[in-house]
Structures are given as C-alpha cells and as structure tokens.
Amino acid sequence: MLWYTLLLAAVAAERLVELVVARRNAAWTLARLGVEYGSGHYPVMVALHTALLASCLTEAWLAHRPFLPALGWTMVAVVVLAQALRWWCVTTLGPYWNTRVIVVPGARLVRAGPYRFARHPNYVAVVAEIAALPLVHSAWLTATVFTVANAALLAVRIRCENDALGRVSVA
C-alpha cells in the first residue's frame, strides 16, 4: 500500500507542476488580452480532482482494497499513458495550454500534435486517469463515483470550451 500512496503523491506533485505551468500561461494569455470563459465551474473541477486523490487513498486504506496484479498493473499503464498524452497536449499548445478556458482574440486553433486526431485530447487523458487511478488498487467505488461526476463536469466544461473556441480562427 505504501507504493500506492507514493503513486498518488507523485500524481499530486504532477498536478502542482501543472498549476505552476497553468498560472504562467494564464498570465501570458491575459497579457495578450485573453478572455476567460466558464470561471464558475473551475472551482468544482479543482475540488473534483483533489477529492479524487484523497478518495483513492481513503478507499484503498479503509476498505482494505487489495492490489490485484492483472488489474493494477494494467491501470498503472493507463495512468502513465494518460500522463504522456496530457503532457503532449501541454507541449503542443505551449503558452496557450491552461487549466482555465482563456481565449486570446485573433489566435488560431492548434491542429498539431494530438489535436490532429481529437478536438479535446486532454480530456481523453483526464477520463482515462480518473477511471484508472483508483483501480490501480481496486478502489472501484471511487472509480465509479468520480467517473460519473467527471462526465457531468466535462459536459459543462467541453460546452464552455467549444463556445469559447468558436471565437478563434481555424489554422
């Protein structure tokens, strides 16, 4: 169980790095007259992602969820692949990547990297991670609850992002 706790701590540390990058990028986009959309759902998103990590640990410890190697190692692979996809998105968007929805007037939609294949590849990574991270240690209740909650949140987030991106030119 110690290694699972360390995995969750590593994911939490990665989230903090994301926030540092996002804040830097937010300052960059706002300095270019970027406009933020959907700020009302942002605290819910932060709470959901924070609670996910806490719930993974809580369920695994309190419900004595076992590590099932066939499931656990498969889910570790999914988590690693999700992180790789997420950082591919971050590096492809460069200073335009953000945890908030900020659109710079006159900017063009990015159609490189994973955006050649999907409009919102970062959310593919988020969905995979939210389902897989709890299942690394068979925390099926957390996986179920947070997958459903994330689906509801993403319905709002993607609609907001699509509306905002509709204001951007296509490259």
N, C-alpha and C positions, 0 to 999 in steps of 0.2 A: 504493500500500500504506500510505502514511502516514495517509491519511484513515481507513482501516480500523482502524489502530492507535488513532487518536483516537476512533473509534466505540466500540471495546472499552474504552478508558479511560473514556469517558463512561458506559458501562453499568456499569463497575466503581464509578465515583463514585456512580451512582444506587443501587447495592447498598449502599454505605456509608451513604447517606442513609436507605435502608430500615432498616438495622440500628440507626441512631440512633432512628428512629421506633419500631421494634420494642422496643428496650430501654426507652424511655419508657413505651410501652404495657404492657410486661410489668410494670414497677414499679406502674403504675396498677392492673392486674388483680390482681396478687399482694397489693396493699394492700387489695383488696376480697375477700380470702380465695380468690382464684383458685387452681385446682389445675392443675398441669402434667401432661400425659399424653405418652407417647412420647418422652421426652427422649433415649432411646438412639439413635434414628435421626437426631436433629438434627445431630450432627457429620458424619454421612455426607452429609446434604443440603448443609451448608456446603461440604464438600470437593468434592462434585459440581459445585456452581455455580462455585466458584473454579477448579477444574480445567477447566471448560468454557471460561472466558475465556482461560486460558493455552493450552489446546489449539487454540482458534480461531486465535490468533496464531501458534502454533508450526507448525500445518499449513499455514497460508497462506504463511508465510515459507519454511519448509524444503522444502515440496513444490512451491513456486512456483505456487500455485493462482492462476489468473487471475480478474480481475473480469469476469464475463460480464454485460453490462448488463441484458439481459432478466431474468435470474435475480436478479442483485444488487439492482437497484432494487425488484423485487417483494419480495424478502426484507427490504430496508430498510423498506418499507411495513408488512410483517408485524411487524417488530420495534417500530416506532413504535406500531402499533395494540395490540400486546401491552402496551407500557408504559402506554398510555392505559387499557386495561382493568384493569391491575394497580392503577393509582392511583385508578381509580373504585372498586375494591374497598376500598382503603385508606381513602379518604374516607368511603365508605358505612359501614364498620364502625367508624370513628372509633377510640376508645381500645381497642376490642376486637380490632382487627387486630394480628396478631403473626406473627412467623416461627416461633414455637413454638406448641404447642397448649396453651392455657391457658383454662380454663373457669371462669367466675365463677358460683358457686351462685346460683340464682334468676334469672339473666339469661335473656332471651328470645332466640330465634333471630332474626336480622335477615332480613327478607324484602323489603327495599327495594333500590334500585339494581340492580346486575347479579344480585343474589341472588333477584330476582323470576323470573329466567329459568333459573338453574342453581344447584345446591347448592354447587358449588366453582368459581366463575368465575375465581378467581385461578389455579387450576391450568390452566385453558384458556390463560391468558396465559403461564404457565411452559412449557407444552408447545409453544406456538407459538414462543416466543422460543428455546427450546433447539434446535428444528429450524431456525429461520430464521437466527439469528445467524451460525452457521458458513457457511451457504450464501450469505451476502452476498458472501463472497469465495471461493465454490465449494469450501469445506472439507467435502466430502461425507463423508469418513471420520469427522471429528469429529461432524458432524450425526447420522450413523448410530449411532455408539457411544454418544453421550450421550443420544440419544432412547431407545434401548433401556435404558440404565442408569436414566434418569429414569422410564421406565414401571415398572420394578421398584421404585424408591423410592416412586413415587406410589401403588403398590398398598398398600404398608405405611402410608404417610402418610394416605391417604384412609380406610383402615380405622380407623386410630387416631383420626382426626378425627371420623369418623362415630360411633364408640363414645363419644367424649368429648361430642360434641354431642347424643347421645341422652340425656344427663343434663340438657339445657337445655330450658326450656319453649318451645313454639312460639307466636310472636306473631301 
